[in-house]
């Protein structure tokens, strides 16, 4: 085989966090697109695309210059999320006859896998190159006593970049002798222009409903139609028009769980920035898509594109609908003993 055609992988020392070396793994395709990942948090650090305007590579996602900065705020930038994305009410659920208590890390609730979620580990990893793709697989065997969830879980998270300018994240979960919960996602924040905010970005969602939530952002079980409301993205719409229509709400922007219409073969979400001629389509077979417009970012966050502020980026998190352990019609996140499950999210970058 012609080795010059093999796609490139670089592994560098990024910095140290909690006494451990953090590695930066960079995958590059033949079209000057690169992504980089950090071993700490199996974190998506960069999504670099060529820019004719600047004759350099622009980063499409928000990030920090130092690992520690990612952990000084509550926003999980770029981090792998698990065992369960979103909130579990009171951090508890019943399995058979047994009431199971999980760690509570947001008031009484469990958020994003608790304090020892996927985001908290420095993962071991392997890389692989092929003629038209390069990938890194992060691996972890998480014991029940380590994160406070029932059952031991083996998990791999594989990021692949190919020559179609697709970034594919594959989550593989394996239960041992007990059932486990598994509802992983990634908390990447997009800003396709590098501008101060994402208000001029346009969004389209393959969704006509969102989950009603209470004051603690826990789902009530009700599905709310989005048609005719600021939450309606059935057609492309600038984020500014939605956010302006939500200024009388507590959130002053989006922090919502959309119900993806999987019966329709379409991307779950398409985010585009007409001023930069860029778009990202997100494909997922799962029913949930959390959309968060960074409404509560704060100035003490030293992001590489400037001090933190509202609407600096937008997170689009594909997952099974959250708190499904309390809502049987939301989807099943219980992985039975000795079973495996795979989930995949595809991010398709293109110029428009």
N, C-alpha and C positions, 0 to 999 in steps of 0.2 A: 504494500500500500504506500501511497505517496505521503510521507509524514508531514510534508510542508502543508498539506491540506487539512491536517488535524486541527481542530479548534483549540484555542489557547486557554490555559488555566494558570493563574499565578497565586501563590500563597505567601503572604507577608505577615510580619509581626505588626499588629495594629497598635496595641498598648497593653497595659495590665489593668485588671479589675479584680478586686478582692483577692489579691495575691496570685492570680493566675494569668498566664499569658493569653491575650485575646488575638486570634488569628483573623486576618482579612483574606477572604478567598474571592478572587476576581475571575469571572468567566467572560470571554470576549468572542464575538462571532465575526464573520467575514465582512460584515457591513458596518463596522465601527460602532456597534452597539455593545455595551458592557453592563454587567451587573456585578455588584460586590456584596458579599455576605459576611457577617461576623460570627465567629464561633459562640460568643456570648449571646444567649438569647436566640440562637439560630436566626439572626436578625438580618433583615434586608436593608442594606446600608446605602447602596447607590443603584440607580437605573440611568446609565449614561447613554445619550443619543447624540449623533453628530449634529452640529448647528452650522448652517451655511452663514448665518448672520455673524456669529462670533468666531468662526473657523476653529472651534474647539468642541468639546463635549459638554452638553448641558445635562444636569441631573434632574430627572422628572419627579424625584421623591424627596421629602424633607428628611434631613439627618443632622447629626451632631458630629463634631470633630473628635470627641473623646467618649469612650464607652461609658464612663461614670455619668456623663450628662444625660444619657438616655434614662437613667434611673433616678434622677432628681426631680421628676415630675410624674403626674399620674396618667400620662397619655399613651404609653406603650408604643412609641414610635417604631415602626418597622419590625416589631418583635413577633416571633412565633407565639401563638396563644393556644393554651390547652392546660389540662385535659379538656376543659369546656370553655368555649367562648361565651361572653355575656354573663348575665347574672343568674344565680340560682337562689330563689327566695328562701330566706332564713338559713341559707347554706345547708339545707337538709332535704332529704327525700326518703321515701320508703322503697325498699327492695324486698319483695316478698312480704314477710311479716315484720321485717326489721326496719327501724328508723335509723338512718345513717346521717351522722353529723359531719359536715365538711368544715374546713377552716372558714371563718368569717372575716373578710378583709375589706368590706365596704359597708360600714354599719353592721347590721345583722346578716347581710347577704354575702354570698361567695361570688367574686368577680374574676373572670378570666383565669380560672384555675387556681385561685387563691394565692397566697404569698409565695408559695413554691411552685408556681405554674411553669410552663415550658420556658417562659421569658427569663426565668431566674437561673437557668443552668448554663454552664459553659460546655457545649456539646462536642463530642468527638465526631470526626467527619472523614469521608473518603471522597475523592474526586474521580471523574471519568470523562474521557474525551472521545468523541466520534468524529466522522468527517463533517457532519452538519450540526453537531450539538456538543455542548459541554455541560457537565452537571456536578453538583456537590450534594452528597447525602449526609445529613446530620443524624446521628443515632444516639439513643438514650434508653436505658432500662430504668424505669422509675418505680421504686418500691412504695407500697402503701404508706409505710412509716415515714417516707421522705416528704410526700406532699399532702398526706392526710386524706387521700381518696381511697375508696375500697379497691382492693385487688392490685396486683403488680401489672404494669403496662410496658411493653416494648414498643417504642415509636421511632419511625424514621421520617424525616422531612427532607425531600429532595427538590432542589431548585435546578431547573434546566433552562439554558438559553440556547435557542436554535437559530438557524439562518433565515427563518421566516419572521424574525424579530418577535418571537413568542417567548415569554417567561412562563414556565409551567411549574407550579408548586404541587407536589404530591405528598400527601400525608398517609402514612401506613401505620395502623395500630394493630397490636397483637395482644390478646388477653391470655393469661396463663390459666390457673385452676379456679379463678373466680371471675364473675362478670365485672366489667369496668365501664366507666363513662368515657366517651370519646367524641368531642365536637370541636376539632381544631380550626383555627383560622390564622390569618396574618393581618397585622394592624398597620400596614403601610399607608402613608399619607401622600397623595399626589399633589403636585403643583407643576403643571405642564409648561408653564411659561417662565418660571423663575421670578415672576413679578411679585409684588408685595402681597397679593392675595389671589384667590381663585374666583372672585366675583364675576369675572368675564368668561369663565369656563361654562360650557353647556353640558347638560347631563340628560341622558335618556335611560329609563329603567324599564325592564321587561316585567312590569308590576302594576297592579291597579289597586292594591290594598297595602296597608301597613298595620302593625300591631298597636292596639291601644295599650298605653302603659300608665301606671299610677305615679304618685309623687316620687317613689324610689326607683322609677324607670323599670319596674317589674311589669311584665305583660299581664293584663287582666283576663286574657282569653278571647277578647273581642277583636274582630278584624274590621278595620275602618276603610271604606272606599276613599281613594284619593282624588277621584274626578272632581274638578271644579274647586279644588283647594290649592293652597300654595305647595302642598306635598305631591302634586300631580306631575310626574315626569314621563308620561306615556309618549310624549313627543319631546324633542330637544327643547330645552329651555335654559336661559342663563341662570346660574345659581343666584345672581343678584336679585332676580325677580322673586324667587322663593324666599330668600333671606329677608328681603324688604317686607314681604308679606307676613313674616314671623316676628317682627320687632316687638309686638305686644305680648309675646310668650316669654316664659321664664328662660328658655334656652336661647332665644334670639337667633335661631338657626336650626339646622338639622341635627338631631341625634336620635335617629329613628330606625326601626326594623321594618324593612319592606319585605313583602311576601312575593317571591319570584314566581312568575307564571311559567313553570317548567314545561307545560304542555306545548308551549309555543317555542319552536326552535329559533332562538335568538340569544344574543349575549344578555346576561343578567343586567349588565350596565355598560353604557358607552359614555366615556368622559372625553370631551374634546375642547381644544382651545383654538378657536378660529384665528386669533391674532398670531399664533405661532404655527398654524397649519399642522397641529399634532392631535392625535387621538389614541386612546387606549380602550380596547374592548375587553370586558371581563366575562369569561365563560365559566359556568358552574352548574352542576346538576342538583345543587341543594336549594332548599326552599327559602333560606334566609339571606338577606343582604342588609347589613348595618351601614347606614350612611351618616357620617359625622363631619360637620364642617368646621371643626376646631374652634367652636364658639368661645371656649373658655381658656384658650392659650394665653400665657402670661409673659410679661416682659423679662422675667428672670430666666427664660429658656434661651440659651445661646445657640440657636440654630445657625447652620452655616449660611442660610440666606437671610440672616438678620434676627434681631430680638423677637421673641415670640409675641404674637398678637392674633386676635380673632380672625378667622377665615384665611389663615395662611396656607392651609392645605385642606384636602378632603380625603377621609378614610372611607373605603368601600370594602367591607369585610363579608366574604361569603361564608356561610355556615348553616347548620341546621338551626331552625328557629330556637331562640334562647329560652331557658327555663322549661324545656320540653319534658323534664321529669315530672312537672306538675300539670302539663297540658298534653294529653295523649294524642291529640290531633295535630300537634306541631311537628311530629317526626320522632324517630327513635334514636337515642344516642347511647343506648346500652349495648355494649359489645359482649356477647355471651362468652363464657369460659371456652378457652382453646380456639376461639374464632379470630379471624383477621378481617380488617376492613380498609378500603382505600378511598380517599377523596382527592379530587384534583381541581385546581383553579388555574385557568389559562388567562394570561394578560397579553393581549395582542397589540403591539405598538405599530402605528402606521402614520405616515404623513398624509394630510388631506388637502 
